[in-house]
């Protein structure tokens, strides 16, 4: 299963969701790969800590290789870095992604990522972190993925952006990847004590939008997990937010 977590709006928790769901998959014994397509490299930092600046190869090396006329490109596993966590690997981000995107667009390399993942062996689950924009890398991820999970922070501006996002995904599905499944919209940083998030979620469901039952709340413990470079399942298995992630993972896995 290749899953991309995507929203064109920044600050909705994409990276945290990617890394924590991937960590749960790995903790369940699945050989799991995180691919960081965001130039900010937050997923890489989250999983590798200080080692993030010292990876031998990155996702930028892969995309750069697609611009070459080499008859024998390196297999995608070449770009993988092991994390400190059993069964969990990462393909690290790289600031060079930004400058490469212009060349990749011009050379129409939009399907190279999909083709590489189709040949990838040895992983049971792949989680893809994306930039907060429908750029070359986000489109490459959506074209390559089996499913897309959409984080949603519950405010009115986010709802308007969500409508645009869903329309863009539907257009991409029609043009490039008709097998892409919208796995659902997950309310992140949700507070049941506030009336607005509950109302927005109810209205979205009434409109037929695929809002998941599982929600993710906020906690300072999650920020600590970022600082310690340790996803919640490894940091504090019994914590409320960890259990929310486990419930979300189980829901998606059953689906």
C-alpha positions, -999 to 999 in steps of 0.1 A, spaced: 0 0 0 14 34 -10 -3 62 9 2 99 5 -9 124 31 -17 156 13 -33 190 18 -25 222 -2 -28 241 31 3 243 53 3 236 90 -23 209 91 0 182 105 9 162 73 44 153 85 33 143 120 6 120 106 29 104 80 56 96 106 33 84 133 12 61 110 44 48 95 58 41 129 27 22 139 30 1 108 66 -7 115 58 -15 152 32 -39 138 60 -58 120 55 -43 85 85 -33 65 77 4 62 92 32 41 86 70 45 94 91 14 99 128 22 91 150 -8 90 183 11 120 205 7 116 215 43 126 179 52 105 178 84 98 140 81 135 134 76 143 154 107 116 137 127 129 102 120 166 108 117 174 137 140 210 149 136 216 122 111 193 140 86 222 162 75 244 132 68 225 109 45 244 94 16 216 98 -9 183 116 -10 151 119 -30 168 147 -50 194 122 -62 166 100 -75 149 128 -94 182 141 -107 189 107 -121 157 108 -141 172 137 -160 201 116 -171 202 93 -202 218 65 -182 207 31 -195 209 15 -161 194 39 -134 199 29 -98 171 10 -82 150 31 -59 162 12 -28 196 29 -34 182 61 -20 169 45 13 183 54 47 177 32 78 161 49 108 169 39 144 135 21 145 131 -15 135 113 -20 102 112 17 94 133 34 67 132 68 50 141 84 17 154 117 29 143 151 15 168 176 1 167 214 -5 178 207 -41 143 195 -49 132 231 -54 157 239 -82 152 205 -98 114 209 -101 118 233 -130 139 209 -151 116 180 -142 85 198 -153 102 209 -185 113 173 -193 79 159 -184 92 135 -157 59 133 -138 56 95 -141 91 86 -131 83 84 -93 53 61 -100 74 39 -122 102 36 -96 77 27 -68 61 0 -90 95 -17 -92 103 -13 -54 104 -46 -35 108 -54 1 83 -30 17 48 -37 29 38 -1 34 50 32 19 40 66 33 47 97 13 50 132 29 43 161 5 48 198 3 18 221 10 12 228 -27 0 210 -57 34 212 -73 55 186 -93 63 165 -63 28 164 -48 14 155 -82 41 128 -86 31 114 -53 -7 114 -61 0 97 -94 21 70 -77 -1 64 -47 -29 39 -40 -46 61 -15 -46 97 -2 -54 108 34 -64 144 38 -57 162 71 -81 189 80 -78 216 107 -113 226 116 -119 262 106 -139 280 80 -109 289 58 -97 253 59 -131 241 47 -131 264 17 -96 252 8 -108 216 12 -134 220 -15 -106 232 -39 -84 203 -28 -110 177 -34 -117 191 -69 -80 191 -77 -76 155 -66 -106 144 -87 -92 161 -117 -58 144 -112 -76 110 -107 -94 114 -140 -63 125 -159 -35 104 -144 -45 78 -117 -80 65 -118 -71 39 -91 -63 66 -65 -86 62 -35 -95 91 -12 -92 72 21 -108 100 40 -105 134 57 -91 133 92 -98 162 116 -65 171 132 -59 191 164 -95 184 171 -111 196 204 -145 182 213 -150 210 238 -152 236 210 -185 238 191 -170 250 157 -150 218 149 -179 196 156 -203 217 136 -179 218 106 -174 181 106 -211 175 108 -218 198 79 -191 182 58 -206 148 65 -240 161 56 -225 172 22 -213 137 16 -176 144 22 -156 113 35 -148 126 70 -134 98 91 -148 90 125 -114 90 140 -100 124 150 -66 136 163 -62 159 192 -33 181 201 -9 177 230 25 191 241 36 154 241 35 155 203 58 185 202 81 166 226 81 137 202 93 161 174 121 174 196 132 139 206 129 125 170 107 97 183 72 90 170 45 86 196 43 48 195 79 47 206 78 76 230 46 70 250 25 41 238 -3 46 263 -8 83 257 -42 95 245 -28 109 212 -9 77 205 -41 57 209 -59 81 185 -32 74 159 -35 36 165 -73 39 160 -68 59 128 -42 34 115 -65 4 124 -94 21 106 -74 27 74 -59 -8 76 -94 -24 79 -105 -3 49 
